[in-house]
């Protein structure tokens, strides 16, 4: 079983703090697997292996544009989150699924590739590069799991950056539904030069609502990880967290 909790619009730091609490609860076995879904206000995050020079905007410009900046303990380089994205933070115990980090990342990709196919768009992987990619060269008829097109025409639809602690996962993925792609000009996305971001809305040439896509990604994640995805209200998650945190807080006191 995996609880699915839609947090709605939530700033990056509170979402990060919530993940840390859930990771501790998952390690102790107090809670089942959890998938957090949210949408962040404009924010740029730098992964633990990221390079500061991949941030192209000055602190002054970021303030002008109301874009926050945060360092993160996730893998990967630099990325942007903002309105129109589906951001997913799976808190999964891989010890009970499969102890294989590379496999885990490939499964996240696979779920988003399949969800994209539901909209008639062929997406896939790009050799040596994490994430979900689309070949815009006009020859997108190849295998969905291996995007091999003209390098300049391959665009990134979804980014992935994860963290594991004692086989419990955190951080996750960001899938561009109707994202304002101009914000990616503030960075070298994922530290990869000459690779542009795209969105499902741009690929389809029509408006796409976030709630059209979210259920498809959730369903596909359930398939690839063989989990029964159970919707849980945010307040019920907080209640359950407080219950499992109470004994620890009492012990410390």
ChimeraX commands (.cxc) that place a marker at each C-alpha (Angstrom):
marker #1 position 0.00,0.00,0.00 radius 0.5
marker #1 position 1.06,3.58,-0.65 radius 0.5
marker #1 position -0.72,6.66,0.67 radius 0.5
marker #1 position -1.13,9.42,-1.91 radius 0.5
marker #1 position -1.32,12.91,-0.41 radius 0.5
marker #1 position -1.91,15.97,-2.60 radius 0.5
marker #1 position -0.47,18.96,-0.76 radius 0.5
marker #1 position -1.57,21.49,-3.37 radius 0.5
marker #1 position 0.58,24.62,-3.60 radius 0.5
marker #1 position 3.33,24.42,-0.99 radius 0.5
marker #1 position 6.62,26.29,-0.61 radius 0.5
marker #1 position 9.79,24.23,-1.02 radius 0.5
marker #1 position 11.10,24.36,2.57 radius 0.5
marker #1 position 7.90,23.12,4.29 radius 0.5
marker #1 position 7.69,20.30,1.74 radius 0.5
marker #1 position 11.31,19.38,2.47 radius 0.5
marker #1 position 10.66,19.43,6.23 radius 0.5
marker #1 position 7.62,17.19,5.78 radius 0.5
marker #1 position 9.68,14.71,3.79 radius 0.5
marker #1 position 12.25,14.47,6.58 radius 0.5
marker #1 position 9.53,13.69,9.11 radius 0.5
marker #1 position 8.03,11.05,6.82 radius 0.5
marker #1 position 11.41,9.43,6.18 radius 0.5
marker #1 position 11.93,9.04,9.94 radius 0.5
marker #1 position 8.45,7.54,10.33 radius 0.5
marker #1 position 8.98,5.18,7.39 radius 0.5
marker #1 position 12.32,3.98,8.75 radius 0.5
marker #1 position 10.65,3.07,12.03 radius 0.5
marker #1 position 7.80,1.31,10.23 radius 0.5
marker #1 position 5.25,3.63,11.82 radius 0.5
marker #1 position 3.76,4.62,8.46 radius 0.5
marker #1 position 3.35,2.89,5.08 radius 0.5
marker #1 position 4.92,4.17,1.88 radius 0.5
marker #1 position 3.74,7.69,1.00 radius 0.5
marker #1 position 3.64,9.66,-2.25 radius 0.5
marker #1 position 3.52,13.42,-1.72 radius 0.5
marker #1 position 2.26,15.47,-4.65 radius 0.5
marker #1 position 2.54,19.23,-4.77 radius 0.5
marker #1 position 3.11,22.33,-6.83 radius 0.5
marker #1 position 5.79,24.78,-5.71 radius 0.5
marker #1 position 5.89,28.55,-6.09 radius 0.5
marker #1 position 8.87,29.63,-8.21 radius 0.5
marker #1 position 12.01,28.04,-6.77 radius 0.5
marker #1 position 15.43,26.90,-8.00 radius 0.5
marker #1 position 17.12,24.04,-6.17 radius 0.5
marker #1 position 20.73,22.89,-6.35 radius 0.5
marker #1 position 21.46,19.21,-5.74 radius 0.5
marker #1 position 24.32,17.96,-3.59 radius 0.5
marker #1 position 26.50,17.40,-6.67 radius 0.5
marker #1 position 25.38,20.57,-8.41 radius 0.5
marker #1 position 27.60,23.39,-9.61 radius 0.5
marker #1 position 26.85,26.95,-8.53 radius 0.5
marker #1 position 27.85,28.28,-11.95 radius 0.5
marker #1 position 24.82,26.55,-13.45 radius 0.5
marker #1 position 22.73,29.25,-11.77 radius 0.5
marker #1 position 22.76,31.96,-14.46 radius 0.5
marker #1 position 20.72,34.59,-12.61 radius 0.5
marker #1 position 22.01,36.96,-9.95 radius 0.5
marker #1 position 20.51,37.03,-6.47 radius 0.5
marker #1 position 19.09,40.46,-7.34 radius 0.5
marker #1 position 17.30,39.11,-10.43 radius 0.5
marker #1 position 15.90,36.17,-8.47 radius 0.5
marker #1 position 14.47,38.56,-5.90 radius 0.5
marker #1 position 12.96,40.72,-8.65 radius 0.5
marker #1 position 11.31,37.66,-10.18 radius 0.5
marker #1 position 10.17,36.29,-6.78 radius 0.5
marker #1 position 12.19,33.08,-7.26 radius 0.5
marker #1 position 13.56,31.37,-4.16 radius 0.5
marker #1 position 16.87,29.48,-4.15 radius 0.5
marker #1 position 17.59,26.43,-1.98 radius 0.5
marker #1 position 20.44,23.96,-1.69 radius 0.5
marker #1 position 19.22,20.38,-1.43 radius 0.5
marker #1 position 20.53,16.97,-0.39 radius 0.5
marker #1 position 19.00,15.28,-3.46 radius 0.5
marker #1 position 21.07,13.89,-6.31 radius 0.5
marker #1 position 21.42,15.74,-9.58 radius 0.5
marker #1 position 22.42,19.27,-10.41 radius 0.5
marker #1 position 20.21,22.37,-10.64 radius 0.5
marker #1 position 16.54,22.56,-11.54 radius 0.5
marker #1 position 13.52,24.83,-11.45 radius 0.5
marker #1 position 10.14,24.17,-9.86 radius 0.5
marker #1 position 7.08,26.30,-10.36 radius 0.5
marker #1 position 3.37,26.53,-11.08 radius 0.5
marker #1 position 2.16,24.10,-13.73 radius 0.5
marker #1 position 4.44,21.27,-12.59 radius 0.5
marker #1 position 3.56,18.03,-10.89 radius 0.5
marker #1 position 6.22,17.55,-8.21 radius 0.5
marker #1 position 6.24,14.08,-6.67 radius 0.5
marker #1 position 8.09,13.04,-3.53 radius 0.5
marker #1 position 7.86,9.25,-3.01 radius 0.5
marker #1 position 8.78,8.12,0.50 radius 0.5
marker #1 position 9.25,4.42,-0.21 radius 0.5
marker #1 position 11.03,1.66,1.66 radius 0.5
marker #1 position 13.05,0.09,-1.14 radius 0.5
marker #1 position 14.20,-2.66,1.23 radius 0.5
marker #1 position 10.68,-4.05,0.86 radius 0.5
marker #1 position 10.56,-3.53,-2.91 radius 0.5
marker #1 position 14.01,-3.82,-4.49 radius 0.5
marker #1 position 17.38,-2.62,-3.18 radius 0.5
marker #1 position 18.55,-1.02,-6.40 radius 0.5
marker #1 position 18.88,2.76,-6.79 radius 0.5
marker #1 position 19.37,2.71,-10.57 radius 0.5
marker #1 position 16.30,0.49,-10.96 radius 0.5
marker #1 position 14.30,2.88,-8.78 radius 0.5
marker #1 position 15.18,5.87,-10.96 radius 0.5
marker #1 position 14.35,3.91,-14.13 radius 0.5
marker #1 position 10.95,3.02,-12.66 radius 0.5
marker #1 position 10.19,6.67,-11.94 radius 0.5
marker #1 position 11.05,7.40,-15.56 radius 0.5
marker #1 position 8.94,4.49,-16.76 radius 0.5
marker #1 position 5.85,5.68,-14.89 radius 0.5
marker #1 position 6.09,9.14,-16.47 radius 0.5
marker #1 position 6.85,7.73,-19.93 radius 0.5
marker #1 position 3.69,5.61,-19.74 radius 0.5
marker #1 position 1.59,8.50,-18.43 radius 0.5
marker #1 position 2.81,10.69,-21.29 radius 0.5
marker #1 position 1.90,7.97,-23.80 radius 0.5
marker #1 position -1.69,8.19,-22.51 radius 0.5
marker #1 position -1.80,11.62,-24.18 radius 0.5
marker #1 position -0.45,10.31,-27.48 radius 0.5
marker #1 position 3.06,11.67,-26.94 radius 0.5
marker #1 position 6.10,9.43,-27.37 radius 0.5
marker #1 position 8.59,10.10,-24.59 radius 0.5
marker #1 position 11.58,8.09,-23.46 radius 0.5
marker #1 position 15.06,8.05,-22.04 radius 0.5
marker #1 position 18.15,9.80,-23.32 radius 0.5
marker #1 position 21.31,7.73,-22.97 radius 0.5
marker #1 position 23.43,8.83,-20.03 radius 0.5
marker #1 position 20.92,11.45,-18.89 radius 0.5
marker #1 position 18.35,11.00,-16.14 radius 0.5
marker #1 position 14.77,12.10,-16.73 radius 0.5
marker #1 position 12.07,11.86,-19.38 radius 0.5
marker #1 position 12.79,13.23,-22.83 radius 0.5
marker #1 position 10.92,13.94,-26.06 radius 0.5
marker #1 position 12.41,14.01,-29.56 radius 0.5
marker #1 position 11.12,17.14,-31.32 radius 0.5
marker #1 position 13.00,16.49,-34.56 radius 0.5
marker #1 position 9.89,15.16,-36.28 radius 0.5
marker #1 position 11.06,11.55,-36.05 radius 0.5
marker #1 position 9.48,10.43,-32.78 radius 0.5
marker #1 position 8.36,7.05,-34.03 radius 0.5
marker #1 position 11.11,5.05,-32.35 radius 0.5
marker #1 position 10.94,3.07,-29.15 radius 0.5
marker #1 position 9.39,5.07,-26.33 radius 0.5
marker #1 position 12.02,3.81,-23.90 radius 0.5
marker #1 position 14.99,5.00,-25.95 radius 0.5
marker #1 position 14.76,8.50,-27.38 radius 0.5
marker #1 position 17.50,8.59,-30.03 radius 0.5
marker #1 position 16.93,11.65,-32.13 radius 0.5
marker #1 position 18.80,14.74,-33.22 radius 0.5
marker #1 position 20.63,15.98,-30.12 radius 0.5
marker #1 position 19.44,19.60,-30.35 radius 0.5
marker #1 position 15.81,18.52,-30.79 radius 0.5
marker #1 position 15.65,16.32,-27.70 radius 0.5
marker #1 position 13.88,18.23,-24.91 radius 0.5
marker #1 position 13.35,17.39,-21.27 radius 0.5
marker #1 position 9.79,16.86,-20.06 radius 0.5
marker #1 position 10.53,15.64,-16.52 radius 0.5
marker #1 position 13.46,15.83,-14.13 radius 0.5
marker #1 position 14.45,13.38,-11.40 radius 0.5
marker #1 position 16.61,13.84,-8.32 radius 0.5
marker #1 position 16.46,11.45,-5.38 radius 0.5
marker #1 position 17.94,10.80,-1.96 radius 0.5
marker #1 position 18.10,7.51,-0.06 radius 0.5
marker #1 position 18.71,6.91,3.63 radius 0.5
marker #1 position 18.75,3.28,4.84 radius 0.5
marker #1 position 16.84,2.43,1.63 radius 0.5
marker #1 position 14.06,4.94,2.31 radius 0.5
marker #1 position 13.62,7.35,-0.58 radius 0.5
marker #1 position 12.91,11.07,-0.61 radius 0.5
marker #1 position 12.83,13.89,-3.15 radius 0.5
marker #1 position 11.70,12.57,-6.54 radius 0.5
marker #1 position 10.46,14.04,-9.82 radius 0.5
marker #1 position 9.10,17.16,-11.47 radius 0.5
marker #1 position 6.88,16.76,-14.55 radius 0.5
marker #1 position 6.15,19.84,-16.67 radius 0.5
marker #1 position 2.45,20.08,-17.46 radius 0.5
marker #1 position 1.85,23.76,-18.17 radius 0.5
marker #1 position 5.04,25.22,-16.74 radius 0.5
marker #1 position 6.25,28.66,-17.85 radius 0.5
marker #1 position 9.39,27.43,-19.58 radius 0.5
marker #1 position 11.03,30.87,-19.59 radius 0.5
marker #1 position 12.10,30.30,-15.98 radius 0.5
marker #1 position 14.45,27.55,-17.13 radius 0.5
marker #1 position 16.51,30.30,-18.81 radius 0.5
marker #1 position 17.68,31.27,-15.31 radius 0.5
marker #1 position 19.70,28.04,-15.07 radius 0.5
marker #1 position 21.54,25.40,-17.05 radius 0.5
marker #1 position 18.78,22.81,-16.50 radius 0.5
marker #1 position 20.19,19.78,-14.68 radius 0.5
marker #1 position 23.65,21.08,-15.60 radius 0.5
marker #1 position 23.21,19.97,-19.23 radius 0.5
marker #1 position 24.03,22.70,-21.75 radius 0.5
marker #1 position 22.08,22.98,-25.03 radius 0.5
marker #1 position 19.16,20.92,-23.74 radius 0.5
marker #1 position 15.87,22.75,-23.38 radius 0.5
marker #1 position 12.88,21.95,-21.22 radius 0.5
marker #1 position 9.45,21.33,-22.66 radius 0.5
marker #1 position 5.95,20.79,-21.26 radius 0.5
marker #1 position 3.03,18.54,-22.07 radius 0.5
marker #1 position 1.00,21.63,-22.92 radius 0.5
marker #1 position 3.59,22.72,-25.47 radius 0.5
marker #1 position 3.82,19.24,-26.95 radius 0.5
marker #1 position 0.06,18.92,-27.34 radius 0.5
marker #1 position -0.50,22.49,-28.48 radius 0.5
marker #1 position -3.43,22.94,-26.11 radius 0.5
marker #1 position -4.14,23.87,-22.52 radius 0.5
marker #1 position -3.60,20.98,-20.12 radius 0.5
marker #1 position -4.75,20.96,-16.51 radius 0.5
marker #1 position -2.57,19.48,-13.82 radius 0.5
marker #1 position -5.46,17.33,-12.60 radius 0.5
marker #1 position -5.69,15.71,-16.06 radius 0.5
marker #1 position -2.19,14.30,-15.66 radius 0.5
marker #1 position -1.78,13.61,-11.94 radius 0.5
marker #1 position -4.09,10.54,-11.77 radius 0.5
marker #1 position -2.28,8.95,-14.71 radius 0.5
marker #1 position 1.14,9.38,-13.11 radius 0.5
marker #1 position -0.15,8.05,-9.79 radius 0.5
marker #1 position -1.70,5.01,-11.48 radius 0.5
marker #1 position 1.51,4.25,-13.38 radius 0.5
marker #1 position 3.61,4.59,-10.23 radius 0.5
marker #1 position 1.30,2.08,-8.59 radius 0.5
marker #1 position 1.86,-0.28,-11.52 radius 0.5
marker #1 position 5.65,-0.07,-11.67 radius 0.5
marker #1 position 6.13,-0.36,-7.90 radius 0.5
marker #1 position 3.25,-2.82,-7.43 radius 0.5
marker #1 position 1.59,-0.66,-4.79 radius 0.5
marker #1 position -2.08,-0.07,-4.06 radius 0.5
marker #1 position -2.31,3.74,-4.25 radius 0.5
marker #1 position -4.66,5.01,-1.53 radius 0.5
marker #1 position -5.66,8.72,-1.44 radius 0.5
marker #1 position -5.22,10.24,2.02 radius 0.5
marker #1 position -6.13,13.78,3.07 radius 0.5
marker #1 position -3.30,16.06,4.15 radius 0.5
marker #1 position -4.82,16.56,7.61 radius 0.5
marker #1 position -5.06,12.79,8.11 radius 0.5
marker #1 position -1.40,12.40,7.20 radius 0.5
marker #1 position -0.44,15.09,9.71 radius 0.5
marker #1 position -2.55,13.36,12.38 radius 0.5
marker #1 position -0.84,10.03,11.72 radius 0.5
marker #1 position 2.58,11.68,11.80 radius 0.5
marker #1 position 1.90,13.38,15.11 radius 0.5
marker #1 position 0.76,10.09,16.60 radius 0.5
marker #1 position 3.95,8.28,15.65 radius 0.5
marker #1 position 6.14,11.24,16.67 radius 0.5
marker #1 position 4.50,11.64,20.11 radius 0.5
marker #1 position 6.23,8.66,21.83 radius 0.5
marker #1 position 9.64,9.83,20.58 radius 0.5
marker #1 position 9.02,13.40,21.76 radius 0.5
marker #1 position 7.91,12.07,25.16 radius 0.5
marker #1 position 11.02,9.91,25.44 radius 0.5
marker #1 position 13.28,12.89,24.67 radius 0.5
marker #1 position 11.47,15.04,27.25 radius 0.5
marker link #1:1,2 radius 0.2
marker link #1:2,3 radius 0.2
marker link #1:3,4 radius 0.2
marker link #1:4,5 radius 0.2
marker link #1:5,6 radius 0.2
marker link #1:6,7 radius 0.2
marker link #1:7,8 radius 0.2
marker link #1:8,9 radius 0.2
marker link #1:9,10 radius 0.2
marker link #1:10,11 radius 0.2
marker link #1:11,12 radius 0.2
marker link #1:12,13 radius 0.2
marker link #1:13,14 radius 0.2
marker link #1:14,15 radius 0.2
marker link #1:15,16 radius 0.2
marker link #1:16,17 radius 0.2
marker link #1:17,18 radius 0.2
marker link #1:18,19 radius 0.2
marker link #1:19,20 radius 0.2
marker link #1:20,21 radius 0.2
marker link #1:21,22 radius 0.2
marker link #1:22,23 radius 0.2
marker link #1:23,24 radius 0.2
marker link #1:24,25 radius 0.2
marker link #1:25,26 radius 0.2
marker link #1:26,27 radius 0.2
marker link #1:27,28 radius 0.2
marker link #1:28,29 radius 0.2
marker link #1:29,30 radius 0.2
marker link #1:30,31 radius 0.2
marker link #1:31,32 radius 0.2
marker link #1:32,33 radius 0.2
marker link #1:33,34 radius 0.2
marker link #1:34,35 radius 0.2
marker link #1:35,36 radius 0.2
marker link #1:36,37 radius 0.2
marker link #1:37,38 radius 0.2
marker link #1:38,39 radius 0.2
marker link #1:39,40 radius 0.2
marker link #1:40,41 radius 0.2
marker link #1:41,42 radius 0.2
marker link #1:42,43 radius 0.2
marker link #1:43,44 radius 0.2
marker link #1:44,45 radius 0.2
marker link #1:45,46 radius 0.2
marker link #1:46,47 radius 0.2
marker link #1:47,48 radius 0.2
marker link #1:48,49 radius 0.2
marker link #1:49,50 radius 0.2
marker link #1:50,51 radius 0.2
marker link #1:51,52 radius 0.2
marker link #1:52,53 radius 0.2
marker link #1:53,54 radius 0.2
marker link #1:54,55 radius 0.2
marker link #1:55,56 radius 0.2
marker link #1:56,57 radius 0.2
marker link #1:57,58 radius 0.2
marker link #1:58,59 radius 0.2
marker link #1:59,60 radius 0.2
marker link #1:60,61 radius 0.2
marker link #1:61,62 radius 0.2
marker link #1:62,63 radius 0.2
marker link #1:63,64 radius 0.2
marker link #1:64,65 radius 0.2
marker link #1:65,66 radius 0.2
marker link #1:66,67 radius 0.2
marker link #1:67,68 radius 0.2
marker link #1:68,69 radius 0.2
marker link #1:69,70 radius 0.2
marker link #1:70,71 radius 0.2
marker link #1:71,72 radius 0.2
marker link #1:72,73 radius 0.2
marker link #1:73,74 radius 0.2
marker link #1:74,75 radius 0.2
marker link #1:75,76 radius 0.2
marker link #1:76,77 radius 0.2
marker link #1:77,78 radius 0.2
marker link #1:78,79 radius 0.2
marker link #1:79,80 radius 0.2
marker link #1:80,81 radius 0.2
marker link #1:81,82 radius 0.2
marker link #1:82,83 radius 0.2
marker link #1:83,84 radius 0.2
marker link #1:84,85 radius 0.2
marker link #1:85,86 radius 0.2
marker link #1:86,87 radius 0.2
marker link #1:87,88 radius 0.2
marker link #1:88,89 radius 0.2
marker link #1:89,90 radius 0.2
marker link #1:90,91 radius 0.2
marker link #1:91,92 radius 0.2
marker link #1:92,93 radius 0.2
marker link #1:93,94 radius 0.2
marker link #1:94,95 radius 0.2
marker link #1:95,96 radius 0.2
marker link #1:96,97 radius 0.2
marker link #1:97,98 radius 0.2
marker link #1:98,99 radius 0.2
marker link #1:99,100 radius 0.2
marker link #1:100,101 radius 0.2
marker link #1:101,102 radius 0.2
marker link #1:102,103 radius 0.2
marker link #1:103,104 radius 0.2
marker link #1:104,105 radius 0.2
marker link #1:105,106 radius 0.2
marker link #1:106,107 radius 0.2
marker link #1:107,108 radius 0.2
marker link #1:108,109 radius 0.2
marker link #1:109,110 radius 0.2
marker link #1:110,111 radius 0.2
marker link #1:111,112 radius 0.2
marker link #1:112,113 radius 0.2
marker link #1:113,114 radius 0.2
marker link #1:114,115 radius 0.2
marker link #1:115,116 radius 0.2
marker link #1:116,117 radius 0.2
marker link #1:117,118 radius 0.2
marker link #1:118,119 radius 0.2
marker link #1:119,120 radius 0.2
marker link #1:120,121 radius 0.2
marker link #1:121,122 radius 0.2
marker link #1:122,123 radius 0.2
marker link #1:123,124 radius 0.2
marker link #1:124,125 radius 0.2
marker link #1:125,126 radius 0.2
marker link #1:126,127 radius 0.2
marker link #1:127,128 radius 0.2
marker link #1:128,129 radius 0.2
marker link #1:129,130 radius 0.2
marker link #1:130,131 radius 0.2
marker link #1:131,132 radius 0.2
marker link #1:132,133 radius 0.2
marker link #1:133,134 radius 0.2
marker link #1:134,135 radius 0.2
marker link #1:135,136 radius 0.2
marker link #1:136,137 radius 0.2
marker link #1:137,138 radius 0.2
marker link #1:138,139 radius 0.2
marker link #1:139,140 radius 0.2
marker link #1:140,141 radius 0.2
marker link #1:141,142 radius 0.2
marker link #1:142,143 radius 0.2
marker link #1:143,144 radius 0.2
marker link #1:144,145 radius 0.2
marker link #1:145,146 radius 0.2
marker link #1:146,147 radius 0.2
marker link #1:147,148 radius 0.2
marker link #1:148,149 radius 0.2
marker link #1:149,150 radius 0.2
marker link #1:150,151 radius 0.2
marker link #1:151,152 radius 0.2
marker link #1:152,153 radius 0.2
marker link #1:153,154 radius 0.2
marker link #1:154,155 radius 0.2
marker link #1:155,156 radius 0.2
marker link #1:156,157 radius 0.2
marker link #1:157,158 radius 0.2
marker link #1:158,159 radius 0.2
marker link #1:159,160 radius 0.2
marker link #1:160,161 radius 0.2
marker link #1:161,162 radius 0.2
marker link #1:162,163 radius 0.2
marker link #1:163,164 radius 0.2
marker link #1:164,165 radius 0.2
marker link #1:165,166 radius 0.2
marker link #1:166,167 radius 0.2
marker link #1:167,168 radius 0.2
marker link #1:168,169 radius 0.2
marker link #1:169,170 radius 0.2
marker link #1:170,171 radius 0.2
marker link #1:171,172 radius 0.2
marker link #1:172,173 radius 0.2
marker link #1:173,174 radius 0.2
marker link #1:174,175 radius 0.2
marker link #1:175,176 radius 0.2
marker link #1:176,177 radius 0.2
marker link #1:177,178 radius 0.2
marker link #1:178,179 radius 0.2
marker link #1:179,180 radius 0.2
marker link #1:180,181 radius 0.2
marker link #1:181,182 radius 0.2
marker link #1:182,183 radius 0.2
marker link #1:183,184 radius 0.2
marker link #1:184,185 radius 0.2
marker link #1:185,186 radius 0.2
marker link #1:186,187 radius 0.2
marker link #1:187,188 radius 0.2
marker link #1:188,189 radius 0.2
marker link #1:189,190 radius 0.2
marker link #1:190,191 radius 0.2
marker link #1:191,192 radius 0.2
marker link #1:192,193 radius 0.2
marker link #1:193,194 radius 0.2
marker link #1:194,195 radius 0.2
marker link #1:195,196 radius 0.2
marker link #1:196,197 radius 0.2
marker link #1:197,198 radius 0.2
marker link #1:198,199 radius 0.2
marker link #1:199,200 radius 0.2
marker link #1:200,201 radius 0.2
marker link #1:201,202 radius 0.2
marker link #1:202,203 radius 0.2
marker link #1:203,204 radius 0.2
marker link #1:204,205 radius 0.2
marker link #1:205,206 radius 0.2
marker link #1:206,207 radius 0.2
marker link #1:207,208 radius 0.2
marker link #1:208,209 radius 0.2
marker link #1:209,210 radius 0.2
marker link #1:210,211 radius 0.2
marker link #1:211,212 radius 0.2
marker link #1:212,213 radius 0.2
marker link #1:213,214 radius 0.2
marker link #1:214,215 radius 0.2
marker link #1:215,216 radius 0.2
marker link #1:216,217 radius 0.2
marker link #1:217,218 radius 0.2
marker link #1:218,219 radius 0.2
marker link #1:219,220 radius 0.2
marker link #1:220,221 radius 0.2
marker link #1:221,222 radius 0.2
marker link #1:222,223 radius 0.2
marker link #1:223,224 radius 0.2
marker link #1:224,225 radius 0.2
marker link #1:225,226 radius 0.2
marker link #1:226,227 radius 0.2
marker link #1:227,228 radius 0.2
marker link #1:228,229 radius 0.2
marker link #1:229,230 radius 0.2
marker link #1:230,231 radius 0.2
marker link #1:231,232 radius 0.2
marker link #1:232,233 radius 0.2
marker link #1:233,234 radius 0.2
marker link #1:234,235 radius 0.2
marker link #1:235,236 radius 0.2
marker link #1:236,237 radius 0.2
marker link #1:237,238 radius 0.2
marker link #1:238,239 radius 0.2
marker link #1:239,240 radius 0.2
marker link #1:240,241 radius 0.2
marker link #1:241,242 radius 0.2
marker link #1:242,243 radius 0.2
marker link #1:243,244 radius 0.2
marker link #1:244,245 radius 0.2
marker link #1:245,246 radius 0.2
marker link #1:246,247 radius 0.2
marker link #1:247,248 radius 0.2
marker link #1:248,249 radius 0.2
marker link #1:249,250 radius 0.2
marker link #1:250,251 radius 0.2
marker link #1:251,252 radius 0.2
marker link #1:252,253 radius 0.2
view
